[in-house]
Amino acid sequence: MGGRCSRFSFCSWHNTKFSPAARVPSSDRDSRGGVAASNTDNGKLNGNTADAFREYTFEELRGATSGFVSDNIVSEHGEKAPNVVYRGRLPDHPMIAVKRFQKSAWPDPRQFMEEARTVGQLRDVRLANLIGCCNEGNERLLVAEFMPHETLAKHLFHWDAHPMKWQMRIRVALYLAQALEYCSSKGRSLYHDLNAYRVVFDQDGNPRLSCFGLMKNSRDGKSYSTNLAFTPPEYLRTGRVTSESVVYSFGTLLLDLLSGKHIPPSHALDLIRGKNFQALMDSCLEGHFSDDDGTELVRLASRCLHYESRERPNAKSLVAALMPLHKGTEVPSYILMAIEQESSDSSLDHQKLSLGPMGDACSRADLVAIHTILEKNGYKDDEGVTNDPSFLAWTNEIQDTLNFKKHGDSAFRSKDFAAAIQSYSKFIDGGTIVSPTVLARRCLSYLMTNMLQEALGDAMQAHEISPKWPAAFYLQAAALLSLGMEADAQETLKDGAILEATKNRD
């Protein structure tokens, strides 16, 4: 099936003039270089404006949870939890999570509403987003997207058939760091009581950070419910949560991922200082990761757990450190997690479609992630003599053309996107060699420099050259999303996902 854009001729799209209102202002771009994910649903665009945060009545939520029956409790500690979480259903949302607070948790209704509305403005594919609340009488409830595949604590500490794979553990760490980076970029750098129970998995097996921990409680940030052995040292001194405290808690999560156990940081740091960190590693992971990768993750954990809070990395640094460790990006999370995907029909049109890493990045217009993937993949998706310079370099003209590509690749690698556009354009204008990957790289370079129509043109041209390449569809979607054309982006993502599913199946 062709992409929505590709149903029109390349020339007609390339010459179309979009109104300035269709362009995405820089203020709407998140710290990862992409458009803030305001039109996402389980990692996919829904084609409509993101669900606005709204207030529900207590009766609506009582009905949604079947009267708050115990069968609908999804809290780890059931009815004994201080604030119980239920699953539920609403007419406009097939599945929701409803957190019902104890009567004394939020005595000030105005503060509760201010916090809920602020957190409710956040929208990102790395979060289990807050979509509503109830502030009626003494009742305080939050309504969030429901994540059906339980918590990180369940998958790490209480797994049934298979331990979590190394690739998936790195993905969890990276996606959580991206969630924290997004929240920091929106002025919500504090996260209360970050732990393995706050990480939940969506229908595609992707980890998300629960929005509930973003709510500052009624004691003005003086909240830490975990065992004191796991609390940041400065919290023990001041009783307050800071952004550096959140990074410390992230370090304890890295220890969880490394060991498969909830090890007190002091004990783990003793092992690290004694260079006995092999004793820290989960024995189930033996032989499944390189020593270099393991050492890097241990080093990052020790930096996060530094006693002096000012010596800890920030969220942006966490993302940068974890990106090179995130390998096997083409494997969907549901496969790594051994989650069976449901399908109501055997035909492709009705199958459960899941976006791979490239599709996921393009669905969020996450330009930094797209750059990483294109750089990592190199030219493996080009076919024929395009990938064999030694065969082609038999004339000075062709050698000059290849030099333009070489200069473009160097600029692209160093993120000098203006220079990359210039060199790639000379390569393409030469017309001697055809490369969809060069078009994809110039497409991203155009997106990075806010030349959105040109980016769309390159993505469509890559599709014309390589019609069975899912990345061409996905890049079209990223360009369309940046142009404000969400419905067209959704259709193009769907076409790319269908093509990718067919290739994986074959």
MARLO-107915 format. One record per residue (C-alpha): residue in one letter; x, y, z. Coordinates in steps of 0.001 Angstrom, whole numbers. Layout:
<lummis>
aa:a | X:X | Y:Y | Z:Z
...
</lummis>
This chain:
<lummis>
aa:m | X:0 | Y:0 | Z:0
aa:g | X:1407 | Y:3416 | Z:-920
aa:g | X:1921 | Y:6256 | Z:1517
aa:r | X:-628 | Y:9029 | Z:1733
aa:c | X:1874 | Y:11524 | Z:314
aa:s | X:2962 | Y:9157 | Z:-2420
aa:r | X:-544 | Y:9009 | Z:-3864
aa:f | X:249 | Y:12431 | Z:-5319
aa:s | X:3030 | Y:13196 | Z:-7751
aa:f | X:6314 | Y:14334 | Z:-6280
aa:c | X:6295 | Y:17561 | Z:-8283
aa:s | X:2841 | Y:18638 | Z:-7160
aa:w | X:3826 | Y:18194 | Z:-3503
aa:h | X:7197 | Y:19846 | Z:-3922
aa:n | X:5634 | Y:22970 | Z:-5397
aa:t | X:2824 | Y:23241 | Z:-2881
aa:k | X:3094 | Y:26305 | Z:-659
aa:f | X:2006 | Y:25712 | Z:2904
aa:s | X:763 | Y:28553 | Z:5049
aa:p | X:3064 | Y:29862 | Z:7777
aa:a | X:538 | Y:28646 | Z:10330
aa:a | X:1368 | Y:25084 | Z:9344
aa:r | X:4954 | Y:25478 | Z:10460
aa:v | X:5839 | Y:24331 | Z:13946
aa:p | X:7289 | Y:27169 | Z:16033
aa:s | X:10581 | Y:26503 | Z:17791
aa:s | X:8897 | Y:26845 | Z:21171
aa:d | X:6904 | Y:23689 | Z:20439
aa:r | X:10009 | Y:21615 | Z:19871
aa:d | X:11226 | Y:19536 | Z:22770
aa:s | X:14765 | Y:19198 | Z:24019
aa:r | X:15381 | Y:16130 | Z:21854
aa:g | X:15125 | Y:18248 | Z:18710
aa:g | X:11666 | Y:16968 | Z:17803
aa:v | X:8145 | Y:18252 | Z:18061
aa:a | X:6675 | Y:17798 | Z:21526
aa:a | X:4578 | Y:14644 | Z:21321
aa:s | X:1147 | Y:16124 | Z:21747
aa:n | X:-607 | Y:13835 | Z:19283
aa:t | X:419 | Y:10435 | Z:20563
aa:d | X:-1386 | Y:7376 | Z:21724
aa:n | X:702 | Y:4383 | Z:22754
aa:g | X:3488 | Y:5674 | Z:20585
aa:k | X:1316 | Y:6291 | Z:17513
aa:l | X:-322 | Y:9384 | Z:16140
aa:n | X:-4078 | Y:9429 | Z:16459
aa:g | X:-4550 | Y:12003 | Z:13773
aa:n | X:-6483 | Y:14340 | Z:16035
aa:t | X:-5647 | Y:16968 | Z:18593
aa:a | X:-4295 | Y:15365 | Z:21758
aa:d | X:-6923 | Y:14627 | Z:24371
aa:a | X:-7348 | Y:17751 | Z:26433
aa:f | X:-7063 | Y:17436 | Z:30178
aa:r | X:-10557 | Y:17494 | Z:31715
aa:e | X:-12347 | Y:17234 | Z:35020
aa:y | X:-14535 | Y:14205 | Z:35718
aa:t | X:-17300 | Y:13869 | Z:38253
aa:f | X:-16940 | Y:11350 | Z:41039
aa:e | X:-19964 | Y:9472 | Z:39676
aa:e | X:-18326 | Y:9181 | Z:36256
aa:l | X:-15233 | Y:7586 | Z:37783
aa:r | X:-17262 | Y:5421 | Z:40130
aa:g | X:-19083 | Y:4057 | Z:37070
aa:a | X:-15842 | Y:3701 | Z:35099
aa:t | X:-14341 | Y:1467 | Z:37813
aa:s | X:-17572 | Y:-474 | Z:38512
aa:g | X:-17869 | Y:1144 | Z:41924
aa:f | X:-14130 | Y:867 | Z:42746
aa:v | X:-14425 | Y:-2905 | Z:43092
aa:s | X:-11343 | Y:-4761 | Z:44308
aa:d | X:-11202 | Y:-6785 | Z:41067
aa:n | X:-10204 | Y:-3583 | Z:39266
aa:i | X:-7294 | Y:-2733 | Z:41582
aa:v | X:-3939 | Y:-2648 | Z:39783
aa:s | X:-1836 | Y:-1145 | Z:42610
aa:e | X:1127 | Y:-3318 | Z:43522
aa:h | X:-44 | Y:-3565 | Z:47152
aa:g | X:-3760 | Y:-3907 | Z:46399
aa:e | X:-6161 | Y:-2423 | Z:48898
aa:k | X:-3301 | Y:-1948 | Z:51385
aa:a | X:-1732 | Y:724 | Z:49181
aa:p | X:-2057 | Y:4210 | Z:50687
aa:n | X:-3493 | Y:5509 | Z:47411
aa:v | X:-5178 | Y:2802 | Z:45347
aa:v | X:-5017 | Y:2627 | Z:41530
aa:y | X:-7900 | Y:1051 | Z:39595
aa:r | X:-8395 | Y:155 | Z:35970
aa:g | X:-11522 | Y:1501 | Z:34354
aa:r | X:-13385 | Y:2348 | Z:31153
aa:l | X:-14912 | Y:5567 | Z:29890
aa:p | X:-16946 | Y:6194 | Z:26724
aa:d | X:-14105 | Y:8243 | Z:25195
aa:h | X:-11297 | Y:6021 | Z:26554
aa:p | X:-11428 | Y:2218 | Z:26326
aa:m | X:-9003 | Y:1803 | Z:29251
aa:i | X:-7911 | Y:4236 | Z:31963
aa:a | X:-6012 | Y:4143 | Z:35253
aa:v | X:-7705 | Y:5917 | Z:38171
aa:k | X:-5693 | Y:6807 | Z:41272
aa:r | X:-7860 | Y:7453 | Z:44343
aa:f | X:-6092 | Y:9289 | Z:47149
aa:q | X:-6685 | Y:8930 | Z:50845
aa:k | X:-8909 | Y:11610 | Z:52304
aa:s | X:-5970 | Y:13312 | Z:54071
aa:a | X:-3584 | Y:13296 | Z:51102
aa:w | X:-4725 | Y:16593 | Z:49562
aa:p | X:-6496 | Y:18772 | Z:52149
aa:d | X:-6171 | Y:21846 | Z:49918
aa:p | X:-8412 | Y:21350 | Z:46844
aa:r | X:-6977 | Y:24405 | Z:45094
aa:q | X:-3425 | Y:23073 | Z:45299
aa:f | X:-4574 | Y:19698 | Z:43999
aa:m | X:-6220 | Y:21296 | Z:40957
aa:e | X:-3199 | Y:23489 | Z:40217
aa:e | X:-877 | Y:20489 | Z:40304
aa:a | X:-3211 | Y:18269 | Z:38270
aa:r | X:-3779 | Y:20880 | Z:35571
aa:t | X:-49 | Y:21570 | Z:35255
aa:v | X:891 | Y:17897 | Z:34960
aa:g | X:-2108 | Y:17380 | Z:32663
aa:q | X:-572 | Y:19740 | Z:30099
aa:l | X:2371 | Y:17374 | Z:29548
aa:r | X:2100 | Y:15054 | Z:26552
aa:d | X:4910 | Y:12728 | Z:25576
aa:v | X:5181 | Y:9176 | Z:24268
aa:r | X:7583 | Y:8348 | Z:27115
aa:l | X:4943 | Y:9159 | Z:29749
aa:a | X:1761 | Y:7460 | Z:30874
aa:n | X:10 | Y:10797 | Z:30412
aa:l | X:-2453 | Y:12396 | Z:32826
aa:i | X:-5760 | Y:12973 | Z:31035
aa:g | X:-8034 | Y:14139 | Z:33846
aa:c | X:-8883 | Y:14430 | Z:37523
aa:c | X:-11737 | Y:14657 | Z:40010
aa:n | X:-11805 | Y:17261 | Z:42783
aa:e | X:-15212 | Y:16817 | Z:44357
aa:g | X:-15865 | Y:17244 | Z:48085
aa:n | X:-13186 | Y:15255 | Z:49909
aa:e | X:-12462 | Y:13077 | Z:46879
aa:r | X:-9170 | Y:13529 | Z:44997
aa:l | X:-8646 | Y:11288 | Z:41958
aa:l | X:-6312 | Y:11302 | Z:38955
aa:v | X:-7081 | Y:9743 | Z:35564
aa:a | X:-4220 | Y:8554 | Z:33336
aa:e | X:-3617 | Y:6437 | Z:30256
aa:f | X:-3772 | Y:2750 | Z:31180
aa:m | X:-644 | Y:683 | Z:30644
aa:p | X:-1624 | Y:-2996 | Z:30333
aa:h | X:1724 | Y:-4752 | Z:30796
aa:e | X:2476 | Y:-4077 | Z:34465
aa:t | X:5521 | Y:-2506 | Z:36104
aa:l | X:9292 | Y:-2715 | Z:35826
aa:a | X:9337 | Y:-4199 | Z:39334
aa:k | X:7190 | Y:-7094 | Z:38110
aa:h | X:9386 | Y:-7772 | Z:35060
aa:l | X:12701 | Y:-7409 | Z:36911
aa:f | X:12058 | Y:-8871 | Z:40342
aa:h | X:9091 | Y:-11235 | Z:39899
aa:w | X:9348 | Y:-12545 | Z:36331
aa:d | X:7648 | Y:-15832 | Z:35450
aa:a | X:9109 | Y:-17372 | Z:32295
aa:h | X:11991 | Y:-15196 | Z:31093
aa:p | X:14239 | Y:-12576 | Z:32689
aa:m | X:14334 | Y:-9194 | Z:30974
aa:k | X:16883 | Y:-9099 | Z:28160
aa:w | X:19892 | Y:-6796 | Z:28235
aa:q | X:18686 | Y:-4892 | Z:25146
aa:m | X:15366 | Y:-4223 | Z:26853
aa:r | X:17025 | Y:-3089 | Z:30080
aa:i | X:19042 | Y:-512 | Z:28150
aa:r | X:15862 | Y:600 | Z:26342
aa:v | X:14101 | Y:1053 | Z:29676
aa:a | X:16951 | Y:3220 | Z:30964
aa:l | X:17076 | Y:5320 | Z:27790
aa:y | X:13313 | Y:5846 | Z:27529
aa:l | X:13120 | Y:6856 | Z:31193
aa:a | X:15982 | Y:9310 | Z:30726
aa:q | X:14130 | Y:10753 | Z:27723
aa:a | X:10984 | Y:11072 | Z:29829
aa:l | X:12895 | Y:12958 | Z:32518
aa:e | X:14550 | Y:15162 | Z:29892
aa:y | X:11149 | Y:16024 | Z:28409
aa:c | X:9693 | Y:16845 | Z:31819
aa:s | X:12702 | Y:19020 | Z:32658
aa:s | X:12265 | Y:20903 | Z:29385
aa:k | X:8697 | Y:21669 | Z:30444
aa:g | X:9688 | Y:22927 | Z:33889
aa:r | X:8774 | Y:19717 | Z:35774
aa:s | X:12199 | Y:18412 | Z:36758
aa:l | X:11004 | Y:17019 | Z:40103
aa:y | X:9752 | Y:13457 | Z:40215
aa:h | X:8667 | Y:12111 | Z:43576
aa:d | X:9820 | Y:8675 | Z:44644
aa:l | X:11182 | Y:7393 | Z:41318
aa:n | X:11434 | Y:3605 | Z:41533
aa:a | X:10704 | Y:429 | Z:39584
aa:y | X:7007 | Y:591 | Z:40489
aa:r | X:6713 | Y:3943 | Z:38703
aa:v | X:7751 | Y:2453 | Z:35348
aa:v | X:4916 | Y:849 | Z:33388
aa:f | X:4692 | Y:-850 | Z:29991
aa:d | X:2232 | Y:75 | Z:27245
aa:q | X:426 | Y:-2189 | Z:24790
aa:d | X:3509 | Y:-2371 | Z:22557
aa:g | X:5803 | Y:-3271 | Z:25452
aa:n | X:7439 | Y:164 | Z:25540
aa:p | X:8356 | Y:1478 | Z:29000
aa:r | X:6727 | Y:4687 | Z:30183
aa:l | X:7113 | Y:6828 | Z:33256
aa:s | X:3964 | Y:7141 | Z:35353
aa:c | X:2647 | Y:10703 | Z:35496
aa:f | X:1539 | Y:10218 | Z:39096
aa:g | X:5041 | Y:10860 | Z:40431
aa:l | X:5061 | Y:14302 | Z:38810
aa:m | X:2422 | Y:15526 | Z:41260
aa:k | X:4003 | Y:17534 | Z:44046
aa:n | X:2196 | Y:16440 | Z:47165
aa:s | X:559 | Y:18608 | Z:49783
aa:r | X:3705 | Y:18628 | Z:51930
aa:d | X:5510 | Y:20796 | Z:49354
aa:g | X:7967 | Y:18261 | Z:48034
aa:k | X:8751 | Y:16605 | Z:51363
aa:s | X:7887 | Y:13141 | Z:50156
aa:y | X:9912 | Y:9962 | Z:49928
aa:s | X:8171 | Y:6710 | Z:50691
aa:t | X:10917 | Y:4241 | Z:49809
aa:n | X:13242 | Y:2604 | Z:52321
aa:l | X:15738 | Y:5121 | Z:53735
aa:a | X:18593 | Y:2999 | Z:52353
aa:f | X:17520 | Y:4110 | Z:48861
aa:t | X:16916 | Y:7803 | Z:49508
aa:p | X:19323 | Y:10513 | Z:48293
aa:p | X:21740 | Y:11675 | Z:50993
aa:e | X:20665 | Y:15315 | Z:50673
aa:y | X:17037 | Y:14291 | Z:51283
aa:l | X:18076 | Y:12812 | Z:54617
aa:r | X:19645 | Y:16180 | Z:55477
aa:t | X:16975 | Y:18574 | Z:54179
aa:g | X:13828 | Y:16500 | Z:53711
aa:r | X:13311 | Y:17961 | Z:50233
aa:v | X:13300 | Y:16503 | Z:46732
aa:t | X:15493 | Y:18293 | Z:44150
aa:s | X:16253 | Y:17608 | Z:40480
aa:e | X:19565 | Y:16091 | Z:41619
aa:s | X:17619 | Y:13780 | Z:43940
aa:v | X:15705 | Y:12506 | Z:40914
aa:v | X:18996 | Y:11636 | Z:39181
aa:y | X:20091 | Y:9763 | Z:42317
aa:s | X:16874 | Y:7735 | Z:42178
aa:f | X:17520 | Y:7105 | Z:38483
aa:g | X:20873 | Y:5660 | Z:39558
aa:t | X:19095 | Y:3220 | Z:41883
aa:l | X:16955 | Y:2175 | Z:38910
aa:l | X:20118 | Y:1521 | Z:36892
aa:l | X:21273 | Y:-749 | Z:39739
aa:d | X:17929 | Y:-2567 | Z:39522
aa:l | X:18412 | Y:-3066 | Z:35789
aa:l | X:22021 | Y:-4234 | Z:36199
aa:s | X:21386 | Y:-6669 | Z:39032
aa:g | X:17777 | Y:-7751 | Z:38640
aa:k | X:17473 | Y:-7045 | Z:42364
aa:h | X:16747 | Y:-4048 | Z:44554
aa:i | X:20251 | Y:-3544 | Z:45951
aa:p | X:20946 | Y:-684 | Z:48401
aa:p | X:23192 | Y:1890 | Z:46686
aa:s | X:25785 | Y:1784 | Z:49483
aa:h | X:26344 | Y:-1934 | Z:48940
aa:a | X:26494 | Y:-1523 | Z:45163
aa:l | X:29003 | Y:1319 | Z:45412
aa:d | X:31221 | Y:-803 | Z:47664
aa:l | X:31286 | Y:-3466 | Z:44947
aa:i | X:32034 | Y:-871 | Z:42266
aa:r | X:34859 | Y:742 | Z:44263
aa:g | X:36336 | Y:-2685 | Z:44883
aa:k | X:36190 | Y:-3331 | Z:41119
aa:n | X:34024 | Y:-6320 | Z:41876
aa:f | X:31093 | Y:-5127 | Z:39832
aa:q | X:30725 | Y:-8532 | Z:38178
aa:a | X:29174 | Y:-9558 | Z:41491
aa:l | X:26659 | Y:-6778 | Z:40897
aa:m | X:25482 | Y:-8095 | Z:37523
aa:d | X:22408 | Y:-10276 | Z:37094
aa:s | X:23646 | Y:-13829 | Z:36468
aa:c | X:20815 | Y:-14281 | Z:33938
aa:l | X:22579 | Y:-11769 | Z:31676
aa:e | X:25891 | Y:-13625 | Z:31464
aa:g | X:27170 | Y:-13671 | Z:27887
aa:h | X:24434 | Y:-11355 | Z:26597
aa:f | X:26308 | Y:-8043 | Z:26693
aa:s | X:29837 | Y:-6789 | Z:26119
aa:d | X:32146 | Y:-5951 | Z:28994
aa:d | X:32484 | Y:-2415 | Z:27627
aa:d | X:28711 | Y:-1839 | Z:27667
aa:g | X:28395 | Y:-3276 | Z:31161
aa:t | X:31244 | Y:-1111 | Z:32398
aa:e | X:29699 | Y:2013 | Z:30866
aa:l | X:26357 | Y:1391 | Z:32546
aa:v | X:28024 | Y:734 | Z:35905
aa:r | X:30040 | Y:3935 | Z:35506
aa:l | X:26878 | Y:5903 | Z:34722
aa:a | X:25110 | Y:4457 | Z:37769
aa:s | X:28011 | Y:5445 | Z:40034
aa:r | X:27912 | Y:9010 | Z:38652
aa:c | X:24180 | Y:9227 | Z:39373
aa:l | X:24788 | Y:7992 | Z:42930
aa:h | X:27537 | Y:10501 | Z:43701
aa:y | X:27259 | Y:11770 | Z:47281
aa:e | X:27678 | Y:15378 | Z:46143
aa:s | X:24523 | Y:16248 | Z:44244
aa:r | X:26249 | Y:18820 | Z:42024
aa:e | X:28507 | Y:16070 | Z:40630
aa:r | X:25591 | Y:14083 | Z:39210
aa:p | X:24689 | Y:14277 | Z:35490
aa:n | X:21504 | Y:16000 | Z:34358
aa:a | X:18751 | Y:14340 | Z:32322
aa:k | X:20185 | Y:15501 | Z:29003
aa:s | X:23554 | Y:13963 | Z:29879
aa:l | X:21830 | Y:10706 | Z:30816
aa:v | X:20245 | Y:10482 | Z:27367
aa:a | X:23575 | Y:11215 | Z:25659
aa:a | X:25338 | Y:8521 | Z:27703
aa:l | X:22695 | Y:5852 | Z:27071
aa:m | X:22173 | Y:6422 | Z:23334
aa:p | X:25370 | Y:4600 | Z:22236
aa:l | X:24454 | Y:1602 | Z:24423
aa:h | X:21008 | Y:1242 | Z:22835
aa:k | X:21556 | Y:-1460 | Z:20223
aa:g | X:19154 | Y:-3720 | Z:18383
aa:t | X:16891 | Y:-741 | Z:17822
aa:e | X:15112 | Y:-2499 | Z:14956
aa:v | X:13601 | Y:-5083 | Z:17346
aa:p | X:10221 | Y:-3942 | Z:18735
aa:s | X:9809 | Y:-3924 | Z:22502
aa:y | X:6941 | Y:-6421 | Z:22463
aa:i | X:9311 | Y:-8988 | Z:20936
aa:l | X:12029 | Y:-8319 | Z:23504
aa:m | X:9399 | Y:-8566 | Z:26243
aa:a | X:7810 | Y:-11713 | Z:24726
aa:i | X:4417 | Y:-9984 | Z:24706
aa:e | X:1917 | Y:-11648 | Z:22403
aa:q | X:332 | Y:-9154 | Z:20042
aa:e | X:-3403 | Y:-9477 | Z:19523
aa:s | X:-5030 | Y:-9401 | Z:16102
aa:s | X:-8734 | Y:-9603 | Z:15355
aa:d | X:-8245 | Y:-10601 | Z:11726
aa:s | X:-5619 | Y:-12431 | Z:9718
aa:s | X:-5500 | Y:-9747 | Z:7032
aa:l | X:-2795 | Y:-7084 | Z:7247
aa:d | X:-5321 | Y:-4272 | Z:7359
aa:h | X:-6624 | Y:-5476 | Z:10705
aa:q | X:-3443 | Y:-6727 | Z:12290
aa:k | X:-2050 | Y:-5046 | Z:15354
aa:l | X:608 | Y:-2764 | Z:13911
aa:s | X:3608 | Y:-1763 | Z:15965
aa:l | X:6108 | Y:866 | Z:14909
aa:g | X:9773 | Y:-76 | Z:14984
aa:p | X:12362 | Y:2373 | Z:16330
aa:m | X:12501 | Y:4438 | Z:13101
aa:g | X:8719 | Y:4633 | Z:12870
aa:d | X:8475 | Y:5479 | Z:16558
aa:a | X:11037 | Y:8274 | Z:16254
aa:c | X:9319 | Y:9716 | Z:13160
aa:s | X:5891 | Y:9497 | Z:14815
aa:r | X:7234 | Y:11915 | Z:17438
aa:a | X:9347 | Y:13916 | Z:14955
aa:d | X:12210 | Y:13129 | Z:17356
aa:l | X:14946 | Y:14442 | Z:15091
aa:v | X:17801 | Y:13509 | Z:17424
aa:a | X:16672 | Y:9871 | Z:17521
aa:i | X:16185 | Y:9811 | Z:13717
aa:h | X:19734 | Y:11126 | Z:13247
aa:t | X:21108 | Y:8416 | Z:15542
aa:i | X:19262 | Y:5670 | Z:13640
aa:l | X:20287 | Y:6923 | Z:10184
aa:e | X:23890 | Y:7261 | Z:11306
aa:k | X:23892 | Y:3781 | Z:12850
aa:n | X:22265 | Y:2114 | Z:9806
aa:g | X:24731 | Y:3629 | Z:7346
aa:y | X:24005 | Y:2697 | Z:3732
aa:k | X:22791 | Y:-860 | Z:4258
aa:d | X:19383 | Y:-2 | Z:2776
aa:d | X:20830 | Y:1117 | Z:-556
aa:e | X:20946 | Y:-1530 | Z:-3246
aa:g | X:23178 | Y:-2468 | Z:-6148
aa:v | X:26288 | Y:-599 | Z:-7194
aa:t | X:25411 | Y:2423 | Z:-5047
aa:n | X:27094 | Y:735 | Z:-2091
aa:d | X:30205 | Y:-292 | Z:-3994
aa:p | X:32393 | Y:2797 | Z:-4531
aa:s | X:35363 | Y:729 | Z:-5718
aa:f | X:33301 | Y:-440 | Z:-8695
aa:l | X:31929 | Y:3000 | Z:-9488
aa:a | X:35101 | Y:5054 | Z:-9150
aa:w | X:36331 | Y:4527 | Z:-12708
aa:t | X:35987 | Y:8106 | Z:-13920
aa:n | X:36981 | Y:11429 | Z:-12392
aa:e | X:33345 | Y:12553 | Z:-12592
aa:i | X:32121 | Y:9646 | Z:-10500
aa:q | X:34995 | Y:10065 | Z:-8059
aa:d | X:34035 | Y:13720 | Z:-7584
aa:t | X:30429 | Y:12660 | Z:-6976
aa:l | X:31522 | Y:10147 | Z:-4346
aa:n | X:33649 | Y:12821 | Z:-2686
aa:f | X:30545 | Y:15012 | Z:-2315
aa:k | X:28819 | Y:12127 | Z:-562
aa:k | X:31843 | Y:11592 | Z:1667
aa:h | X:31870 | Y:15271 | Z:2659
aa:g | X:28126 | Y:15142 | Z:3269
aa:d | X:28481 | Y:12078 | Z:5488
aa:s | X:31204 | Y:13779 | Z:7513
aa:a | X:29077 | Y:16899 | Z:8027
aa:f | X:26009 | Y:14782 | Z:8840
aa:r | X:27988 | Y:12832 | Z:11435
aa:s | X:29206 | Y:16041 | Z:13091
aa:k | X:25664 | Y:17516 | Z:12930
aa:d | X:26660 | Y:20376 | Z:10625
aa:f | X:23386 | Y:20083 | Z:8750
aa:a | X:23802 | Y:23158 | Z:6540
aa:a | X:27089 | Y:21749 | Z:5206
aa:a | X:25488 | Y:18302 | Z:4826
aa:i | X:22702 | Y:19786 | Z:2676
aa:q | X:25242 | Y:21535 | Z:470
aa:s | X:27378 | Y:18422 | Z:-114
aa:y | X:24475 | Y:16005 | Z:-518
aa:s | X:22831 | Y:18402 | Z:-2994
aa:k | X:25980 | Y:18344 | Z:-5158
aa:f | X:25965 | Y:14542 | Z:-4990
aa:i | X:22284 | Y:14342 | Z:-5971
aa:d | X:22535 | Y:17003 | Z:-8682
aa:g | X:25359 | Y:15034 | Z:-10283
aa:g | X:22767 | Y:12423 | Z:-11212
aa:t | X:25349 | Y:9671 | Z:-11644
aa:i | X:24476 | Y:7605 | Z:-8589
aa:v | X:21046 | Y:7124 | Z:-7000
aa:s | X:20914 | Y:6729 | Z:-3211
aa:p | X:17708 | Y:6764 | Z:-1154
aa:t | X:19840 | Y:6948 | Z:1995
aa:v | X:21401 | Y:10228 | Z:855
aa:l | X:17899 | Y:11577 | Z:266
aa:a | X:16878 | Y:10405 | Z:3748
aa:r | X:19882 | Y:12123 | Z:5289
aa:r | X:19264 | Y:15349 | Z:3393
aa:c | X:15588 | Y:15107 | Z:4405
aa:l | X:16575 | Y:15048 | Z:8080
aa:s | X:19071 | Y:17864 | Z:7513
aa:y | X:16242 | Y:19937 | Z:6037
aa:l | X:14057 | Y:19155 | Z:9062
aa:m | X:16867 | Y:20162 | Z:11398
aa:t | X:17126 | Y:23533 | Z:9620
aa:n | X:13324 | Y:24024 | Z:9467
aa:m | X:13108 | Y:23617 | Z:5667
aa:l | X:9996 | Y:21498 | Z:5977
aa:q | X:8676 | Y:21449 | Z:2407
aa:e | X:12095 | Y:20479 | Z:1072
aa:a | X:12270 | Y:17681 | Z:3648
aa:l | X:8919 | Y:16319 | Z:2504
aa:g | X:10098 | Y:16411 | Z:-1106
aa:d | X:13220 | Y:14372 | Z:-311
aa:a | X:11259 | Y:11773 | Z:1654
aa:m | X:8840 | Y:11335 | Z:-1254
aa:q | X:11702 | Y:11083 | Z:-3758
aa:a | X:13320 | Y:8383 | Z:-1592
aa:h | X:10012 | Y:6499 | Z:-1733
aa:e | X:9907 | Y:6764 | Z:-5537
aa:i | X:13421 | Y:5329 | Z:-5765
aa:s | X:12877 | Y:2623 | Z:-3128
aa:p | X:9106 | Y:1992 | Z:-2842
aa:k | X:9523 | Y:-919 | Z:-391
aa:w | X:11635 | Y:1020 | Z:2110
aa:p | X:9594 | Y:1739 | Z:5292
aa:a | X:11939 | Y:4563 | Z:6332
aa:a | X:10833 | Y:6602 | Z:3308
aa:f | X:7234 | Y:6496 | Z:4562
aa:y | X:8272 | Y:7259 | Z:8117
aa:l | X:10311 | Y:10305 | Z:7072
aa:q | X:7339 | Y:11567 | Z:5074
aa:a | X:5303 | Y:11278 | Z:8270
aa:a | X:7900 | Y:13250 | Z:10252
aa:a | X:7837 | Y:16027 | Z:7653
aa:l | X:4032 | Y:16061 | Z:7518
aa:l | X:3830 | Y:16192 | Z:11299
aa:s | X:6236 | Y:19140 | Z:11348
aa:l | X:4006 | Y:20845 | Z:8790
aa:g | X:994 | Y:20380 | Z:11050
aa:m | X:-650 | Y:17764 | Z:8788
aa:e | X:-1417 | Y:15187 | Z:11462
aa:a | X:-4055 | Y:13184 | Z:9554
aa:d | X:-1770 | Y:12687 | Z:6553
aa:a | X:1096 | Y:11801 | Z:8874
aa:q | X:-1059 | Y:9139 | Z:10530
aa:e | X:-1939 | Y:7519 | Z:7207
aa:t | X:1673 | Y:7517 | Z:6075
aa:l | X:2825 | Y:5985 | Z:9355
aa:k | X:217 | Y:3270 | Z:8925
aa:d | X:1445 | Y:2491 | Z:5397
aa:g | X:5035 | Y:2318 | Z:6608
aa:a | X:4090 | Y:55 | Z:9504
aa:i | X:2210 | Y:-2313 | Z:7175
aa:l | X:5213 | Y:-2480 | Z:4843
aa:e | X:7586 | Y:-3065 | Z:7774
aa:a | X:5341 | Y:-5817 | Z:9192
aa:t | X:5269 | Y:-7520 | Z:5773
aa:k | X:9070 | Y:-7422 | Z:5473
aa:n | X:9547 | Y:-8779 | Z:8996
aa:r | X:7059 | Y:-11575 | Z:8364
aa:d | X:8695 | Y:-12547 | Z:5070
</lummis>
